[in-house]
Every structure is written in structure tokens, then in C-alpha cells.
Amino acid sequence: MHEGLDQWSFVIAAYTLGIAGTLLLTGWSWISMRRAERRRDEVKRR
């Protein structure tokens, strides 16, 4: 009996991880940028 592996599940998993990682990194960068801008504005006001 020969059982072939279905590669599409691995392809879908790889794309899912890649897209999720990209979205997480983008969100983290955006939050860090907003924090840095807020700190910069606080320093400018002093």
C-alpha cells in the first residue's frame, strides 16, 4: 500500500505562519513607533 503525502497542508501552514508573522511584526513595529513618537513629543514639551 502506497500512501502519498498531501503537500498542500504544509504549503497552507507555511503561508499561514508567514502571513501571521508579518502581521505580528507590523503591529509590534507600529506600536513601538507610536510609543517613540509619544516620548519624543513629551521631551519636546519640556
C-alpha positions in Angstrom: 0.0 0.0 0.0 1.4 3.4 -1.1 0.3 6.5 0.8 1.2 9.8 -0.8 1.7 12.9 1.4 -0.5 15.8 0.7 1.9 18.8 0.4 -0.9 21.3 0.3 -1.4 21.2 4.1 2.3 22.1 4.5 2.0 24.9 2.0 -1.1 26.3 3.7 0.6 26.1 7.1 3.7 27.9 5.8 1.7 30.7 4.2 -0.4 31.0 7.4 2.7 31.3 9.6 4.3 33.7 7.2 1.3 36.0 7.0 0.7 35.8 10.7 4.3 36.6 11.5 4.3 39.5 9.1 1.1 40.9 10.7 2.5 40.5 14.2 5.8 42.2 13.2 3.9 45.0 11.6 1.7 45.5 14.6 4.6 45.4 17.0 6.6 47.9 14.9 3.6 50.3 14.7 3.0 50.2 18.5 6.8 50.8 19.1 6.7 53.7 16.6 3.7 55.3 18.4 5.4 54.9 21.8 8.6 56.5 20.5 6.6 59.4 19.0 4.8 59.9 22.3 8.1 60.0 24.2 9.6 62.4 21.6 6.6 64.7 22.0 6.9 64.7 25.8 10.6 65.6 25.6 9.8 68.5 23.2 7.3 69.9 25.6 9.7 70.2 28.4 
